[in-house]
C-alpha cells in the first residue's frame, strides 16, 4: 500500500529530461493517484519572462503519455493553496531545490493545517531545462 492516496506536482516540463522523469517516478512511487499540473505558456511567460521552447499542448501530451502520470491538469497560476482547494491532494511533491523558497514555506504551513503536506524529492542537479536551453543558445550562436 502506498503512503498517500492523492499526490500533486506542478512544473513547466520544457525540454523534458531525466530530472523531470525522476521526480515524477518518485512521486508516483509514493501515491496511488498522481496529478501533474503543466504550466501554460502564458504563465511561464509571466513569471520567467520567456516562452517555453516546447508549446504547452506538446508538453502536456508528453506528461500524459507517461505511465507514472494518472491525471494532467493546467497550471494557470502558481497559487499552490488554490491548487490544494481544487484537487484535495494528500501530498504535494516538489524538487528539493525549492526548499526554503517563500512560495513553498507558506504552502507548507497551510497544508499542514489542512491534513496535507509538502514532500521534497531529490533534484537531479546536473540536468535542467535552463541548462539545456543555455547549451542550445550557445550552439546556435556559434553556428550563426
N, C-alpha and C positions, 0 to 999 in steps of 0.2 A: 504494500500500500504506500502511496506517495504522501509526502509530508503535507502538501497543500492541495486543495481542490481546484481553485481558480488562480492562475498566475497571469501577470500582465507585464509587458515590457514595451518600450517605445523607442523608435530611432528613425534615422534618415535612411539607412541601408543603401547609401550611394556607393557605387563601385564595390558591390558585395564581395566580402573577403572572409578569410578563415576566422578572424576575430568576431565577426558577426555570427558566423555559424557556431563557433564555440559557445558564445553567450546563449544563443537560442537553444542549443542542445542541452546545455547545463540547466537552463531554466526548465525545460520540458522534463528533465530527469526528476525534478522536484515537485511537479504539479500534474494533476490529471488533465486539465484543460488550459492551454496556453493561448492567451490573447496577445497578438502583436499589433501595435499601432505603428503605422508608417506615416511619417511626416509628409504633408503635402508640399508641393513645390513652393507655394506661396508662404507657408510657414518657414521653410528653410531660408527663403529669400529675406523674410522679415528679421530673423534673429542671427543668421550667419552672413547676411548681406551678399549672398551669391546663390545662384540657382544650382541645384544638383546637376551633375553631368547626366545621370540616368533619369529620364522623366518619371513622375510619380506612378503612372499606370504600369510601367515596366518594373519598377522597384517593388510595387505591390504584388505583381504576378510572380516575381522571384520568391518572395516570402510565402505566398500562398502555395507554391509548389513544394515547399519543404515538409517532410513528414513530421518534423518536430513542432510544426505550427498547426493549431486547431482552428484559429479564427484570426482574420486580419481585418483591422478597422483603420479608419482615417485618424490621423492626429492633426487637428486643425489649430491647436494651441498647445502651449506647454504646461497647462494647468493640471497637475497630477492629482490634485484633490477633486477636481471636476471629473477626471477620468475614473477615480475610485467611486464617486457617487453614481456614475453611469454604469460601470461594469461590476461593481461589488466584488472585487478580487480579494483573495486572502493574502496575497503577497505581490509586491512589485519588484521585479528583477532589474538591477541596474549594474552597469560596469563599475568596478571599484575605482576607476579613475574619476568618478563623480562624487566619491565620498567626501563629505565636508562642504560640498557646494551648497549655497543658500537655498537653491531650488529644492534640494532633497532634504535638507535639515528641517525645514518647515513641514514638508510632506511626511517625513518620518514621525514627527510629533503627532500630527493629525492622525496618521494611520494607526499608530499605537493606541490612541484613544478611541479607535473605532474597530478594534479587533483584527487589524491587518498589520503588515509590516513591510519594510524595505529590506531586501536581501541583496547585498553587494556580491557580485560574482567577479572572478579574476578577469582583468582586462588583458587582451593579447597585446603586449607592449610594442612589439616590432612591426605591427601592421595597423594601419588606419586609412580610412578613405582620404583624409587630408594629406597624409604622406604619399599615397598613390597619386593623388591629384598633382602634388608638387613635382613628382617624378615625371609625370606626363607633360606638365607645363615646361619643364626643363628640356625634355627631349624635343618637344615641338619648337622651342626657342632655338635649339641647336640646328634643327632642320631648316629653319627659315632664314 
